[in-house]
Amino acid sequence: MTELLEQAFTQASKFSEMEQNLLAKRILAEMDSEQHWNRAFARSEDLLSQLADEALAEHRAGKTKRLEPDNL
């Protein structure tokens, strides 16, 4: 365990039981979300590569316009 994580847990250990449980739920949900996105991106790598190739081909063919945020 890193020193920073140890510091975080030491501080969290001073919280009430309810606050510790809330913090634990948030941490677990964040880690689950991160794993979900990692799996989703891993499965979509080929599709993302294909979409990127299509976008570059459209740009090279002059089918794109410069983004002008003030005109959105």
PyMOL commands that place a pseudoatom at each C-alpha (Angstrom):
pseudoatom trace, name=CA, resn=MET, resi=1, chain=A, elem=C, hetatm=0, pos=[0.000, 0.000, 0.000]
pseudoatom trace, name=CA, resn=THR, resi=2, chain=A, elem=C, hetatm=0, pos=[1.324, 3.445, -0.849]
pseudoatom trace, name=CA, resn=GLU, resi=3, chain=A, elem=C, hetatm=0, pos=[2.081, 6.021, 1.812]
pseudoatom trace, name=CA, resn=LEU, resi=4, chain=A, elem=C, hetatm=0, pos=[-0.607, 8.326, 0.465]
pseudoatom trace, name=CA, resn=LEU, resi=5, chain=A, elem=C, hetatm=0, pos=[-3.264, 5.607, 0.593]
pseudoatom trace, name=CA, resn=GLU, resi=6, chain=A, elem=C, hetatm=0, pos=[-2.200, 4.754, 4.148]
pseudoatom trace, name=CA, resn=GLN, resi=7, chain=A, elem=C, hetatm=0, pos=[-2.638, 8.422, 5.090]
pseudoatom trace, name=CA, resn=ALA, resi=8, chain=A, elem=C, hetatm=0, pos=[-6.105, 8.436, 3.548]
pseudoatom trace, name=CA, resn=PHE, resi=9, chain=A, elem=C, hetatm=0, pos=[-7.137, 5.309, 5.464]
pseudoatom trace, name=CA, resn=THR, resi=10, chain=A, elem=C, hetatm=0, pos=[-5.676, 6.680, 8.704]
pseudoatom trace, name=CA, resn=GLN, resi=11, chain=A, elem=C, hetatm=0, pos=[-7.745, 9.818, 8.283]
pseudoatom trace, name=CA, resn=ALA, resi=12, chain=A, elem=C, hetatm=0, pos=[-10.834, 7.845, 7.295]
pseudoatom trace, name=CA, resn=SER, resi=13, chain=A, elem=C, hetatm=0, pos=[-10.479, 5.649, 10.383]
pseudoatom trace, name=CA, resn=LYS, resi=14, chain=A, elem=C, hetatm=0, pos=[-11.353, 8.728, 12.456]
pseudoatom trace, name=CA, resn=PHE, resi=15, chain=A, elem=C, hetatm=0, pos=[-14.753, 8.998, 10.764]
pseudoatom trace, name=CA, resn=SER, resi=16, chain=A, elem=C, hetatm=0, pos=[-17.888, 7.556, 12.295]
pseudoatom trace, name=CA, resn=GLU, resi=17, chain=A, elem=C, hetatm=0, pos=[-18.901, 4.065, 11.204]
pseudoatom trace, name=CA, resn=MET, resi=18, chain=A, elem=C, hetatm=0, pos=[-21.598, 5.507, 8.962]
pseudoatom trace, name=CA, resn=GLU, resi=19, chain=A, elem=C, hetatm=0, pos=[-19.154, 7.919, 7.281]
pseudoatom trace, name=CA, resn=GLN, resi=20, chain=A, elem=C, hetatm=0, pos=[-16.616, 5.128, 6.787]
pseudoatom trace, name=CA, resn=ASN, resi=21, chain=A, elem=C, hetatm=0, pos=[-19.263, 2.953, 5.142]
pseudoatom trace, name=CA, resn=LEU, resi=22, chain=A, elem=C, hetatm=0, pos=[-20.319, 5.815, 2.854]
pseudoatom trace, name=CA, resn=LEU, resi=23, chain=A, elem=C, hetatm=0, pos=[-16.704, 6.437, 1.874]
pseudoatom trace, name=CA, resn=ALA, resi=24, chain=A, elem=C, hetatm=0, pos=[-16.119, 2.725, 1.272]
pseudoatom trace, name=CA, resn=LYS, resi=25, chain=A, elem=C, hetatm=0, pos=[-19.195, 2.531, -0.957]
pseudoatom trace, name=CA, resn=ARG, resi=26, chain=A, elem=C, hetatm=0, pos=[-17.993, 5.523, -2.986]
pseudoatom trace, name=CA, resn=ILE, resi=27, chain=A, elem=C, hetatm=0, pos=[-14.512, 4.046, -3.394]
pseudoatom trace, name=CA, resn=LEU, resi=28, chain=A, elem=C, hetatm=0, pos=[-15.892, 0.648, -4.434]
pseudoatom trace, name=CA, resn=ALA, resi=29, chain=A, elem=C, hetatm=0, pos=[-18.320, 2.262, -6.879]
pseudoatom trace, name=CA, resn=GLU, resi=30, chain=A, elem=C, hetatm=0, pos=[-15.501, 4.310, -8.401]
pseudoatom trace, name=CA, resn=MET, resi=31, chain=A, elem=C, hetatm=0, pos=[-13.301, 1.235, -8.824]
pseudoatom trace, name=CA, resn=ASP, resi=32, chain=A, elem=C, hetatm=0, pos=[-16.202, -0.705, -10.354]
pseudoatom trace, name=CA, resn=SER, resi=33, chain=A, elem=C, hetatm=0, pos=[-16.894, 2.163, -12.748]
pseudoatom trace, name=CA, resn=GLU, resi=34, chain=A, elem=C, hetatm=0, pos=[-13.231, 2.315, -13.760]
pseudoatom trace, name=CA, resn=GLN, resi=35, chain=A, elem=C, hetatm=0, pos=[-13.193, -1.428, -14.466]
pseudoatom trace, name=CA, resn=HIS, resi=36, chain=A, elem=C, hetatm=0, pos=[-16.414, -1.095, -16.467]
pseudoatom trace, name=CA, resn=TRP, resi=37, chain=A, elem=C, hetatm=0, pos=[-14.925, 1.619, -18.688]
pseudoatom trace, name=CA, resn=ASN, resi=38, chain=A, elem=C, hetatm=0, pos=[-11.661, -0.310, -19.113]
pseudoatom trace, name=CA, resn=ARG, resi=39, chain=A, elem=C, hetatm=0, pos=[-13.595, -3.369, -20.300]
pseudoatom trace, name=CA, resn=ALA, resi=40, chain=A, elem=C, hetatm=0, pos=[-15.808, -1.261, -22.576]
pseudoatom trace, name=CA, resn=PHE, resi=41, chain=A, elem=C, hetatm=0, pos=[-12.840, 0.466, -24.206]
pseudoatom trace, name=CA, resn=ALA, resi=42, chain=A, elem=C, hetatm=0, pos=[-10.964, -2.811, -24.600]
pseudoatom trace, name=CA, resn=ARG, resi=43, chain=A, elem=C, hetatm=0, pos=[-13.933, -4.320, -26.444]
pseudoatom trace, name=CA, resn=SER, resi=44, chain=A, elem=C, hetatm=0, pos=[-14.398, -1.243, -28.615]
pseudoatom trace, name=CA, resn=GLU, resi=45, chain=A, elem=C, hetatm=0, pos=[-10.779, -0.740, -29.656]
pseudoatom trace, name=CA, resn=ASP, resi=46, chain=A, elem=C, hetatm=0, pos=[-11.342, -2.046, -33.196]
pseudoatom trace, name=CA, resn=LEU, resi=47, chain=A, elem=C, hetatm=0, pos=[-14.497, 0.025, -33.633]
pseudoatom trace, name=CA, resn=LEU, resi=48, chain=A, elem=C, hetatm=0, pos=[-12.793, 3.173, -32.353]
pseudoatom trace, name=CA, resn=SER, resi=49, chain=A, elem=C, hetatm=0, pos=[-9.882, 2.593, -34.716]
pseudoatom trace, name=CA, resn=GLN, resi=50, chain=A, elem=C, hetatm=0, pos=[-12.296, 2.169, -37.630]
pseudoatom trace, name=CA, resn=LEU, resi=51, chain=A, elem=C, hetatm=0, pos=[-14.175, 5.345, -36.707]
pseudoatom trace, name=CA, resn=ALA, resi=52, chain=A, elem=C, hetatm=0, pos=[-10.901, 7.255, -36.435]
pseudoatom trace, name=CA, resn=ASP, resi=53, chain=A, elem=C, hetatm=0, pos=[-9.834, 6.030, -39.889]
pseudoatom trace, name=CA, resn=GLU, resi=54, chain=A, elem=C, hetatm=0, pos=[-13.193, 7.118, -41.333]
pseudoatom trace, name=CA, resn=ALA, resi=55, chain=A, elem=C, hetatm=0, pos=[-12.933, 10.539, -39.712]
pseudoatom trace, name=CA, resn=LEU, resi=56, chain=A, elem=C, hetatm=0, pos=[-9.420, 11.058, -41.069]
pseudoatom trace, name=CA, resn=ALA, resi=57, chain=A, elem=C, hetatm=0, pos=[-10.518, 9.982, -44.551]
pseudoatom trace, name=CA, resn=GLU, resi=58, chain=A, elem=C, hetatm=0, pos=[-13.414, 12.457, -44.458]
pseudoatom trace, name=CA, resn=HIS, resi=59, chain=A, elem=C, hetatm=0, pos=[-11.056, 15.216, -43.314]
pseudoatom trace, name=CA, resn=ARG, resi=60, chain=A, elem=C, hetatm=0, pos=[-8.559, 14.450, -46.075]
pseudoatom trace, name=CA, resn=ALA, resi=61, chain=A, elem=C, hetatm=0, pos=[-11.414, 14.472, -48.607]
pseudoatom trace, name=CA, resn=GLY, resi=62, chain=A, elem=C, hetatm=0, pos=[-12.379, 17.980, -47.481]
pseudoatom trace, name=CA, resn=LYS, resi=63, chain=A, elem=C, hetatm=0, pos=[-15.678, 16.878, -45.954]
pseudoatom trace, name=CA, resn=THR, resi=64, chain=A, elem=C, hetatm=0, pos=[-15.031, 18.444, -42.554]
pseudoatom trace, name=CA, resn=LYS, resi=65, chain=A, elem=C, hetatm=0, pos=[-15.273, 21.992, -41.228]
pseudoatom trace, name=CA, resn=ARG, resi=66, chain=A, elem=C, hetatm=0, pos=[-13.223, 23.754, -38.598]
pseudoatom trace, name=CA, resn=LEU, resi=67, chain=A, elem=C, hetatm=0, pos=[-15.051, 23.836, -35.267]
pseudoatom trace, name=CA, resn=GLU, resi=68, chain=A, elem=C, hetatm=0, pos=[-16.028, 27.354, -34.297]
pseudoatom trace, name=CA, resn=PRO, resi=69, chain=A, elem=C, hetatm=0, pos=[-17.452, 27.201, -30.743]
pseudoatom trace, name=CA, resn=ASP, resi=70, chain=A, elem=C, hetatm=0, pos=[-18.850, 30.745, -30.995]
pseudoatom trace, name=CA, resn=ASN, resi=71, chain=A, elem=C, hetatm=0, pos=[-21.073, 29.641, -33.878]
pseudoatom trace, name=CA, resn=LEU, resi=72, chain=A, elem=C, hetatm=0, pos=[-22.560, 26.551, -32.253]
for i in range(1, 72): cmd.bond("trace and resi %d" % i, "trace and resi %d" % (i + 1))
show_as sticks, trace
zoom trace
